[in-house]
Amino acid sequence: MKRLLETRVVEVARTGDLAVYAADGRCFIPSRLLPCCGELPVAAGGARHAVRPPSRSRTMNRAAIDAVSALPIALVCIAAVGATEAPTFRKVVLTDKFHAEAAGQGDIDRDGHGDAVYGPYWYAGPDFQKRRPIYPAKDFDPHGYSNNFMTCVADVDGDGWPDVLVNEWPGKQVDWFRNPGAEGHAAETPWQRHLAHPVVDNESPDFRDITGDGKPELLFHTGGVLGFAAPSEPTATARWTFYPCSAKSKWERYQHGLGLGDVSGDGRLDFLMAEGWWEQPAPGGDAAAPWKKHQQAFGSGGAQMHAYDVDADGDNDVITSLAGHGYGLSWFEQVRREGVTTFVEHPILPANPQDSMAGVQFSQPHAVELADIDGDGLRDIVTGKRFWAHGPTGDVDPLGAPVLYWFQLQRHADEKENPAAGVAWVPHRIDDASGVGTQIAVADMTGDGRPDIVVGNKRGGCVFLQESRPR
């Protein structure tokens, strides 16, 4: 009987006809077999299958009841069929002092090693043991707030040295600090500070190339108008020019959710916010005219938003956390029918705090990035729980473990007619004592071809160096 039940559940997982998910004493009937927590890839007809979020159905039939009794045995059996080793990370603590809610990375000293930027210091790679100042340092009380909510690294003035942009506070200015070069680094002198724009609203402004000219622009909204700012002259030391892209709205300084990506598929990057997306017009039109707005609810307001073809059907979907101070992480499938574009939400982390994804749930995913963590050619999600966003008594679950996760994107080749049904996200915990702030930096900092991660928040700053990857 034991062997019979093993075979039954294994065959269920292989065919996708029936499966059982058990968590906290409850049972679900999803489309694939799920483990209690973590990951459980299984082999199926030459294709790889992995964990998927449980369905909302909790109805059990006789076959499910039979399968439950064999679940521990079956899990061991199936895990042996297709389990794979996940990449591992080594944690490097830059400091345990609270200097910023953001972090960045770049080769500050141009020595070929990636450096970490957290608050007033940059930390020299590859070991990050030496730090040098960017601006005067101040330790902040983690019960309060810092003077740094965004840190971006880029060569602003075109002199070949990476500079650092900082948003002091949502609704306040963004300044950029000019890299003094090798002599300045040796002298450890503070960097020259220049104003980019005096009022930068939104909690997730960014510095990316939206125009396609090869130079990044500052993305934000101000005075209720969405747009971008760029240097008005070559040295970038004068106040930057703001280019409006939307009609005036009621957005305020603490707005949540902002991103960039080609949603329309025309090769031009569009703006993303929680209430929809703005289509970048073709060149040659009225430059002062607002971009066309497409109304769409992408949650109540999360963090960084991304456009990516999750299901490989040829159009970009939207990935976003649903509430920066609540719960939920989803991808929104773009569906085009008869010239009409709609979006279908597919939860990754449920918005209901009582539910979970393979046993994983956390609040306040206030920073979200995409990167190919495991080198399979697919972009994965990096996010985590923001630590003490509003102190130890603010928001939901303020004392929960400050976790950092990456969610591995997997596609199943047997779902050709409905690509979205073939999408799976496998959670991998990186750390449970760091969390995120308002921004995550992900890049290969060691030159080994594997993405590394930099985070900063009220627990200090950390670098997570990827040390191994499955073969």
C-alpha positions in Angstrom: 0.0 0.0 0.0 2.8 2.4 0.8 4.4 1.9 -2.6 1.1 2.3 -4.3 0.5 5.7 -2.6 4.0 6.8 -3.5 3.4 6.1 -7.1 0.0 7.7 -7.1 1.3 11.1 -5.8 4.4 11.0 -8.0 2.2 10.4 -11.1 -0.1 13.3 -10.0 2.9 15.6 -9.9 4.1 14.5 -13.2 0.8 14.9 -15.1 -0.6 17.9 -13.2 -4.0 16.2 -12.9 -4.1 16.5 -9.1 -1.8 17.5 -6.3 -1.9 18.3 -2.6 -0.5 21.3 -0.8 -0.2 21.1 3.0 0.6 24.1 5.2 -0.4 24.8 8.8 -2.6 21.8 8.8 -4.6 22.8 5.8 -4.8 21.2 2.4 -5.3 22.7 -1.0 -5.8 21.3 -4.5 -3.5 23.3 -6.8 -2.4 22.5 -10.3 1.0 21.2 -9.2 2.4 19.5 -6.1 3.7 22.1 -3.6 5.9 21.5 -0.6 5.2 22.9 2.9 7.9 25.5 2.4 10.9 26.2 0.2 11.1 24.6 -3.2 10.3 21.2 -4.8 11.0 21.0 -8.5 9.9 17.8 -10.1 10.7 16.2 -13.4 7.7 15.6 -15.8 8.0 14.2 -19.2 11.4 15.8 -19.8 10.1 19.3 -18.7 10.8 20.8 -15.4 8.0 21.7 -13.0 8.3 23.7 -9.8 6.3 25.0 -6.9 3.3 27.2 -7.6 1.1 29.3 -5.4 -1.9 27.3 -4.0 -5.3 27.8 -5.6 -8.0 29.3 -3.5 -10.0 26.0 -3.6 -9.9 24.1 -0.4 -12.3 21.3 -1.4 -10.9 17.8 -0.9 -11.9 14.7 -2.9 -11.2 11.1 -2.1 -8.1 11.0 -4.2 -6.7 14.0 -2.3 -7.5 12.4 1.0 -5.7 9.2 -0.1 -2.7 11.3 -1.3 -2.4 13.2 2.0 -1.7 10.1 4.0 1.3 9.5 1.7 2.5 13.0 1.4 5.7 12.9 3.6 6.8 9.8 1.7 5.9 11.2 -1.7 7.7 14.5 -1.0 10.9 12.6 -0.3 10.5 10.6 -3.5 9.7 13.5 -5.8 12.5 15.7 -4.3 15.0 13.1 -5.3 13.7 13.2 -8.9 14.2 16.9 -9.6 15.7 18.9 -6.7 18.4 21.3 -7.6 20.8 23.3 -5.6 20.1 27.1 -5.4 22.8 29.8 -5.5 24.3 30.6 -2.2 25.3 34.1 -0.8 28.0 35.3 1.6 26.9 38.2 3.8 29.3 41.1 4.3 28.1 43.7 6.9 29.3 47.2 5.9 28.1 48.8 9.1 25.3 48.3 11.7 24.8 52.0 11.9 21.7 53.5 10.4 22.8 55.9 7.6 20.3 55.5 4.8 17.2 53.7 3.6 18.8 53.0 0.3 22.0 51.6 -1.2 23.9 51.6 -4.5 26.8 50.1 -6.3 29.4 51.0 -8.9 33.1 51.0 -9.6 33.8 54.3 -7.7 37.6 54.2 -7.9 37.7 52.5 -11.4 39.9 49.7 -10.2 37.8 47.0 -11.8 36.1 45.9 -8.5 32.5 46.9 -7.7 32.1 49.1 -4.7 29.1 49.5 -2.4 27.5 52.8 -1.5 25.6 53.1 1.7 24.7 56.5 3.1 27.7 58.9 3.4 30.3 56.3 2.5 31.5 54.2 -0.3 33.0 50.8 0.5 35.9 49.6 -1.6 35.5 46.2 -3.2 36.3 43.4 -3.4 36.4 43.0 0.4 34.5 46.2 1.4 36.7 46.7 4.5 37.8 50.2 3.6 35.4 53.1 3.4 35.7 56.6 2.3 33.4 59.6 2.7 31.1 61.1 0.1 29.4 63.6 2.4 29.6 64.4 6.1 28.5 61.3 8.1 25.8 61.2 10.7 24.4 58.2 12.6 20.6 58.2 12.8 18.3 56.7 15.4 16.5 53.8 13.8 13.3 54.9 15.6 13.4 57.9 13.3 14.5 58.6 9.8 17.7 59.3 7.8 18.5 61.9 5.1 18.9 59.4 2.3 16.0 57.6 0.6 17.5 57.0 -2.9 21.1 56.2 -3.9 22.0 56.0 -7.6 25.5 55.7 -9.1 26.3 57.0 -12.5 28.6 59.3 -14.4 26.5 62.5 -14.3 29.0 65.0 -15.8 30.7 62.8 -18.3 34.2 62.9 -16.8 34.5 59.1 -16.6 34.1 58.9 -12.9 30.9 57.5 -11.3 29.0 60.1 -9.3 26.4 59.5 -6.6 22.8 60.9 -6.6 20.9 61.1 -3.3 17.2 61.9 -2.6 17.3 63.4 0.9 13.6 62.7 1.6 10.4 62.1 -0.5 9.3 65.5 -1.6 12.7 67.1 -1.1 15.6 67.6 -3.3 17.8 65.2 -5.2 21.5 66.2 -5.1 24.4 64.7 -7.0 27.8 64.4 -5.5 30.8 64.7 -7.9 33.4 62.0 -7.8 36.7 63.7 -7.0 38.8 61.0 -8.7 41.9 59.3 -7.4 43.4 62.3 -5.6 40.2 63.1 -3.9 39.8 59.6 -2.7 43.3 59.5 -1.3 42.6 62.8 0.6 39.2 61.5 1.7 37.7 64.9 1.0 33.9 65.3 0.8 32.6 65.4 -2.7 31.2 68.5 -4.3 27.4 68.7 -3.9 25.1 70.0 -6.7 21.4 70.3 -6.9 19.6 68.3 -9.5 16.0 69.1 -8.7 14.5 70.8 -5.6 11.2 68.8 -5.3 11.2 65.1 -6.1 8.0 63.3 -5.1 7.4 59.5 -4.9 9.2 57.0 -2.6 10.8 55.2 -5.6 12.4 57.8 -7.9 15.0 56.4 -10.2 17.8 57.3 -12.5 17.5 55.6 -15.9 17.6 56.3 -19.6 14.0 56.9 -20.6 14.7 58.9 -23.8 17.1 56.4 -25.4 19.9 58.8 -25.8 22.3 56.7 -23.8 22.2 59.1 -20.8 20.1 58.4 -17.7 17.4 60.8 -16.5 15.9 61.4 -13.1 12.4 59.8 -13.0 9.8 61.1 -10.6 6.7 63.4 -10.3 6.6 66.8 -8.8 3.6 69.1 -8.1 1.3 66.3 -9.3 3.0 66.0 -12.7 4.8 62.8 -13.8 8.0 63.3 -15.8 11.8 63.3 -15.8 14.7 65.8 -15.3 18.0 66.0 -17.2 21.0 68.2 -17.0 20.5 71.6 -18.7 24.2 72.0 -19.6 27.2 69.7 -19.9 28.6 70.1 -16.4 25.2 69.3 -14.9 25.9 71.8 -12.1 22.9 74.0 -12.9 19.4 73.0 -11.9 18.2 70.3 -14.2 15.3 70.8 -16.6 12.0 69.0 -15.9 10.1 67.5 -18.8 6.5 66.8 -17.9 4.9 63.6 -19.3 1.4 63.6 -17.7 -1.5 65.9 -17.0 -1.6 67.2 -13.4 -2.9 64.7 -10.9 -3.4 64.5 -7.1 -0.1 62.7 -6.4 1.7 63.7 -3.3 5.2 63.4 -2.0 4.8 60.0 -0.3 3.3 58.3 -3.4 4.2 54.6 -3.7 5.0 52.8 -6.9 7.0 54.0 -9.9 8.7 52.2 -12.8 9.8 52.2 -16.4 9.4 49.7 -19.2 8.2 49.1 -22.7 4.5 48.1 -22.1 3.2 49.0 -25.6 5.9 47.0 -27.4 6.9 49.9 -29.7 10.5 49.9 -28.4 10.0 53.1 -26.3 10.0 53.1 -22.5 6.7 53.9 -20.8 6.0 55.1 -17.3 4.4 52.8 -14.7 2.5 53.8 -11.6 0.0 52.0 -9.3 -2.9 53.4 -11.3 -1.8 52.7 -14.8 0.9 53.4 -17.4 1.8 56.3 -19.7 2.7 55.5 -23.3 5.7 57.3 -24.6 4.8 58.9 -27.9 6.8 58.6 -31.2 9.4 61.3 -31.8 8.3 64.3 -33.8 5.1 65.1 -32.1 4.2 67.8 -29.6 6.9 67.5 -26.9 4.7 69.4 -24.4 1.7 67.2 -24.8 0.9 64.7 -22.0 1.7 61.0 -22.8 -1.4 58.8 -23.3 -2.5 57.4 -20.0 -3.8 53.8 -19.8 -5.8 53.3 -16.6 -5.0 50.0 -14.8 -4.9 49.1 -11.1 -1.5 47.6 -10.2 -2.2 47.5 -6.4 -2.5 50.4 -4.0 1.2 51.4 -4.4 4.3 49.4 -3.9 7.8 50.2 -4.8 9.9 49.9 -8.0 7.7 48.6 -10.9 9.0 46.6 -13.8 7.9 45.6 -17.3 9.2 42.1 -18.4 7.9 39.3 -20.6 7.2 36.8 -17.7 5.4 34.2 -19.8 7.4 34.6 -23.0 4.4 35.3 -25.1 6.0 38.3 -26.8 4.6 41.2 -24.8 5.8 42.7 -21.5 4.0 42.1 -18.3 4.1 44.1 -15.1 5.8 43.1 -11.9 5.2 45.0 -8.7 4.6 44.8 -5.0 1.0 45.7 -4.2 1.5 47.7 -1.0 4.8 49.1 0.2 3.6 49.0 3.8 1.2 46.0 3.5 1.3 42.6 1.8 1.4 41.3 -1.7 3.7 40.8 -4.7 2.2 40.0 -8.2 2.8 39.9 -11.9 0.2 41.2 -14.2 -0.1 39.3 -17.4 -0.6 41.6 -20.5 -3.5 40.2 -22.7 -4.2 41.7 -26.1 -7.5 40.9 -27.8 -9.0 42.7 -30.8 -6.8 45.7 -30.2 -7.7 46.0 -26.5 -5.0 45.6 -23.8 -5.9 44.3 -20.4 -4.0 42.8 -17.5 -4.6 39.7 -15.5 -3.2 39.6 -12.0 -1.2 36.5 -10.9 -0.2 36.6 -7.2 3.3 35.6 -6.2 2.9 36.6 -2.5 -0.7 36.9 -1.6 -2.2 40.2 -0.4 -4.0 38.3 2.4 -1.5 38.0 5.2 -3.1 34.7 6.3 -2.1 33.1 3.0 1.3 32.2 1.8 3.3 31.1 -1.2 4.8 27.7 -0.4 4.9 28.7 3.3 6.5 32.1 2.5 4.9 35.4 3.5 6.2 38.7 4.7 5.0 42.3 4.8 6.3 45.6 3.4 8.1 44.6 0.1 9.2 48.2 -0.2 12.0 47.6 -2.7 11.8 45.3 -5.7 14.5 44.5 -8.4 14.8 42.1 -11.3 18.0 40.2 -12.2 19.0 36.9 -13.5 20.2 35.5 -10.3 20.8 31.8 -11.3 22.1 32.4 -14.8 19.3 30.6 -16.7 18.5 33.6 -18.9 15.3 34.5 -17.1 15.0 37.5 -14.8 14.2 36.8 -11.2 12.7 39.0 -8.5 14.8 40.2 -5.5 12.8 41.7 -2.6 12.3 41.5 1.1 10.7 43.0 4.2 11.5 46.6 4.9 12.8 46.9 8.5 11.0 49.4 10.8 9.7 51.6 8.0 7.9 53.6 10.6 9.6 52.3 13.7 9.0 49.3 15.9 5.2 49.9 16.3 4.3 51.2 12.9 2.7 49.4 9.9 1.8 45.7 9.9 4.0 43.1 11.5 6.8 45.6 12.3 8.7 43.1 14.4 8.6 40.3 11.8 11.9 38.9 10.6 13.6 41.3 8.2 14.0 38.7 5.4 15.6 39.0 2.0 14.4 36.7 -0.8 14.9 36.0 -4.5 12.0 34.4 -6.4 13.2 32.2 -9.3 11.2 32.5 -12.5 10.5 29.1 -14.1 8.6 28.5 -17.3 7.1 25.1 -18.2 7.3 24.1 -21.8 4.2 21.9 -21.7 1.9 25.0 -21.3 2.2 26.3 -24.9 -1.5 27.2 -25.4 -1.6 29.2 -22.1 1.9 30.4 -21.3 0.8 32.2 -18.1 -0.3 28.8 -16.7 3.3 27.6 -17.2 4.8 30.3 -15.0 6.2 29.4 -11.6 8.0 31.4 -9.0 10.3 29.5 -6.6 11.2 31.4 -3.3 14.7 31.3 -2.0 15.6 32.9 1.3 18.9 34.8 1.2 18.9 36.2 4.7 16.5 36.7 7.7 18.4 39.5 9.5 18.7 42.3 7.0 15.6 43.0 5.0 15.3 45.9 2.6 14.9 49.6 2.7 13.5 51.7 -0.2 15.9 50.4 -2.8 18.0 47.4 -3.7 21.1 47.4 -5.9 21.8 44.2 -7.9 24.9 43.8 -10.1 28.0 41.6 -10.6 30.4 43.3 -8.2 33.2 40.7 -8.3 33.5 40.0 -12.0 32.5 36.4 -11.8 29.4 36.8 -13.9 27.1 36.2 -10.9 24.8 39.1 -9.6 25.5 40.3 -6.1 23.1 42.3 -3.9 23.5 45.5 -1.8 20.8 46.6 0.7 20.6 49.4 3.3 18.1 50.2 6.0 17.7 50.9 9.7 19.8 47.8 10.5 22.7 49.2 8.5 24.2 48.2 5.2 25.0 44.8 3.8 26.5 43.2 0.6 25.5 39.7 -0.4 28.1 38.1 -2.6 26.9 35.2 -4.7 29.4 32.4 -4.1 28.0 29.4 -6.0 25.5 28.6 -8.7 24.0 25.2 -9.8 25.7 23.6 -12.7 
